[in-house]
Amino acid sequence: MMRTYLAGVQREFWENQGSFIYLPLVITALLLVVCSYIVIRHASPDSQFGMGVFGQFSSGDTAVGDVSGEGTPVPAGAAEAPVEYIVDFEKGALAPVPGGSSDKEFNGNGEMDLNDILHGIHLLFINIMGIALIAYLLNTLYSDREDRSILFWKSLPVSETRNVLTKLFVAVIAVPVLATVISWLAQIGYVVLALIFAYRLDLNPWTAVWSRLDLLQAFFNEIVFVLWVGFWMLPFTAWLLIASAWARRVPFLIAILPFVVVIIFEKLLFDTSIIAGLLAEQFQIVSIQMGNFMQETATDIQRGTIDLALAVPRMITGLLIAGVLLPATIWLRNHRFEI
């Protein structure tokens, strides 16, 4: 049985390898190429572009300015003075080394900025994969009915229950986890380039970058966040699947129109927006969790990011809704698969 499910997962990835595999790999390559170019051409304290990507500060009208106003700006006339500076990732500025020490140490705490950049890279991949998954879910149970290849697949000893559950697994777990793993490659590449960038600024790469990171904790937080979002959005995933199985034309309209009609009628008849509010809250919670996820440090991110206790009632409701929609999807695949 397990082999049959694995074969189904392999089939889904083979049929959608462009969006599931090649797209995140291309994004990784482009990201690392751009960052490599910045390291080669803009590794300078005076480069606003380079510092904006790796140093999190920019130069202003002075020789080196302080964006946040908390650091110490260097007057332009004093550019020739033999003063040594360190990169303060928290304040976003170059800060002079106390007493002119040659040891490039940080006075501030740099975890927030560096780990936030890594989380930002991760969320870039997850958002792009989210768009790809919406297109996949709307098309996956429609395309084979449109080209009538469903007749071939029905001749195989694979039930529609297994087929639908396989597609659900791919959308909720397999693809998000793969996107997360590929984002880890991009994040590791970024860290390596940040080390080189710090070295080219005559900084100690260990102090400037590596000691400010907790990659294992960050990666753990990212995979937990992805799995939480997958289960949180399960009722919408199930709805897109049933829309794909139900549609005779344009599955997107089948997925959207019922909500639009209900929201409009509710507003006209009762002058309320309960349905719209519930839908907005469902997505808003994801947005809030994502915002908290970006703001917490690697050591205490779990305290404020994934608060499952507050979401348990809504999560259970979503699972019950999905528990109704998925059997309906399987019934449609078994009894109404002709277009």
Secondary structure, 3 states (H helix, E strand, C coil): CHHHHHHHHHHHHHHCHHHHHHHHHHHHHHHHHHHHHHHHHCCCCCCHHHHHHHHCCCCCCCCECCCCCCCCCECHHHCCCCCCEEEECCCCEEEECHHHCCCCCCCCCCHHHHHHHHHHHHHHHHHHHHHHHHHHHHHHCCHHHHCCCHHHHHCCCCCHHHHHHHHHHHHHHHHHHHHHHHHHHHHHHHHHHHHHHHHHCCCCHHHHCHHHCCHHHHHHHHHHHHHHHHHHCHHHHHHHHHHHHHCCCCHHHHHHHHHHHHHHHHHHHHCCCHHHHHHHHHHHHHHHHHHHHHHCCCCCHHHHCCCHHHHHHHHHHHHHHHHHHHHHHHHHHHHCCCC
